[in-house]
C-alpha cells in the first residue's frame, strides 16, 4: 500500500452491483486510487466521459483507467468502444482501458486485442495483484494526478 493515491480516477463500467462493490474494495485496498466511479453500462460510461446525464454537475474527474465489462444492458463493452473511437482525442488521451469480464471465449479476447483502445483483458474477479500489475504496466511512469 502506498502513502498517497497515485491514480486520480478509475471508472468501473459493469451492470452488477456486487461486482462493482468488490472491485471498489479491491482497488481501494491498494491505496493507489483517489476516486472510483461507476457506470452501469456503456451509455452511462459515455455520459461520464462527457459529464452529462446523471454525471452532470458531479465530481467526475477524467479517468486514468476504465475497467469495462463486455456484456451489459443498453450498451455492452464492444459497442461502447465503437462510440469511444469517435470521441475527440482530448477526451481519450491517457486513458487505459481494460476489459474485466467473465468471458474466457477466445473470440472475445481476439476481438478485444484487435481493438486499438484495449490495453489488457482480464477475467473476473479483479485481484489486488492484477490491479497493481496494470498500474505498473500502464500508469506508473505517467503523471496522473
KALINWO-V827562 format. One line per field, one symbol per residue. phi: phi as a letter, one per 40 degrees, with the letter a starting at -180 (. if undefined). burial: b if it has 16 or more other C-alpha atoms within 10 Angstrom, else e. A space follows every 10 residues. Layout:
BEGIN
phi->???
burial->???
END
This chain:
BEGIN
phi->.ccadbbcab bcbaccdccc cccccccccc gcbcbbbbbc accccccccc fbgcccgbcb cdccbbcbcc bacgaccccd cccddccddc ccdgbcbbcb accbcccccc ccccccccca bbccccbdcc ccccdccbbd cbcbb
burial->eeeebbbbbb bbbbbeeeeb eebbebbbee ebbebbbbbb bbbbbbebbe beeebeeeeb bbbbbbbbbb bbeebbbbeb beebeeeeee ebebbbbbbb bebeeeebee ebeeeebbbb bbeeebebee bbebbeebbe eeeee
END
